[in-house]
Amino acid sequence: MAAFAASAGAQSGSAPSPSAVFSADAVKAAYIINFIRFTEWPSSSGGASFVIGIAGNHELEDQLWKVADGKLVQGRTIRVRRLTTIGDVSDCQVIYVQAAPPRSEAVVVTTEEWLAAVRGKAVLTVASEPGFLNKGGIINFYAEGNNLRFEIAPRTAESVGLRLSSRLLALARIVNPTANVNPPSQ
């Protein structure tokens, strides 16, 4: 717990006010790297790199480049990729989805479409969107006062073969969606 909290600059699943020292995206980037450290993927999702796909949040993408540059986590190099189409998620182990603005004139992929693209696959899905866990996401950031916190749907993670450390779960608000939002692929 101390390693996770120290690396992310937080304790008890929260970080200092994002404006205090770091931007919210810098804090999220640190958390995402730590989520990788405290998650176990099935051996079939191996490779030389952990690929983090970012959909719709270029500031977070920039922060992840700064935090992840040259980092090894679980013996694998972290790579960051901008996601623009559903096909871009094919070799991602983590995706962060930024909700599209309402009535956006740009052609965008919805949160539901991103989640459908990785349904049944060992991909850690992360967002900052109300209701994300009920849509099938695994980790969601939320604000509580001036603190950035996160919530986790452990059953959804287990359904795709991801094992989340008890140390990570102890820092999170646990959410168990009522529906089977991430059924096994057929």
ABEGO torsion letter per residue (X at the ends): XAAAAAAAGBBGGBBBBAAAABBAAAAAAAAAAAAAAABBBBAAABEABBBBBBBGBAAAAAAAAAAABGBBBGGBBBBBBBBABAAAAAABABBBBBBBBBGBABBBBBAAAAAAAABGBBBBBBBBBBGAAAAGBABBBBBBEABBBBBBBAAAAAAAGBBBBAAAAAABBBBBBABBABBBBX
